[in-house]
Amino acid sequence: MHIVNKQTSKSPEVMTLVRKLVLNTLLFNITLKAQYINTKSNAIADSISRCQWHRFRNLAPQADPDPTPLPPIVWEC
């Protein structure tokens, strides 16, 4: 949430994504604002962010068992 709202990160890898995000929001005149959602209301995302994969699978049994890899173009500047 902080990274999206402040449009910055200490991680060079994350900044690669942030720059692309900011460029696209400017090109298409889009405003983004991330908002906190408490754990109880956002249990699936919370389980992923905490790497609680067993909990995630229980909450979202329909989810694809294999993660979708990010294409290399995502990391290009």
C-alpha positions in Angstrom: 0.0 0.0 0.0 2.8 2.4 1.0 4.7 1.7 -2.2 1.8 2.4 -4.5 0.7 5.5 -2.7 4.2 7.0 -2.4 5.4 5.6 -5.7 8.8 4.6 -4.3 10.6 1.6 -2.9 14.1 0.9 -1.6 14.1 -2.3 -3.7 15.5 -1.8 -7.2 13.4 -4.8 -8.4 10.2 -3.3 -7.0 11.1 0.1 -8.4 11.3 -1.4 -11.9 7.6 -2.3 -11.5 6.7 1.0 -9.9 8.2 3.0 -12.8 6.2 1.0 -15.3 3.1 1.5 -13.2 3.6 5.2 -12.8 4.3 5.6 -16.5 1.2 3.8 -17.5 -1.0 5.7 -15.1 0.4 9.0 -16.5 -0.1 7.8 -20.2 -3.7 6.8 -19.6 -4.6 9.6 -17.1 -5.3 7.1 -14.3 -5.0 7.9 -10.6 -4.3 5.0 -8.2 -4.6 5.0 -4.5 -4.1 1.9 -2.4 -6.3 1.5 0.7 -5.8 -0.8 3.7 -8.2 -3.7 4.1 -8.2 -5.5 7.4 -7.2 -9.1 7.7 -10.7 -10.4 8.4 -12.1 -8.8 5.2 -9.1 -9.8 3.1 -8.2 -13.3 4.3 -7.1 -14.7 1.0 -4.6 -11.9 0.2 -3.5 -11.9 3.8 -2.6 -15.6 3.7 -0.6 -15.1 0.5 1.3 -12.1 1.9 2.2 -14.2 5.0 3.2 -17.2 2.8 0.5 -19.3 4.6 -0.1 -21.5 1.7 -2.1 -24.2 3.5 -4.5 -21.5 4.8 -4.6 -20.0 1.3 -5.5 -23.4 -0.2 -8.3 -23.8 2.4 -9.7 -20.4 1.7 -9.4 -20.6 -2.1 -9.6 -24.2 -3.2 -10.5 -23.2 -6.7 -7.1 -21.3 -7.2 -4.7 -22.6 -9.8 -2.2 -24.9 -7.9 0.7 -23.6 -10.0 1.7 -19.9 -9.8 1.6 -17.9 -13.0 5.1 -16.8 -13.9 5.6 -13.1 -14.7 6.8 -12.6 -18.3 10.3 -11.1 -18.7 8.8 -7.9 -20.2 7.5 -7.0 -16.8 11.0 -6.5 -15.5 12.3 -4.5 -18.5 12.6 -0.7 -18.0 
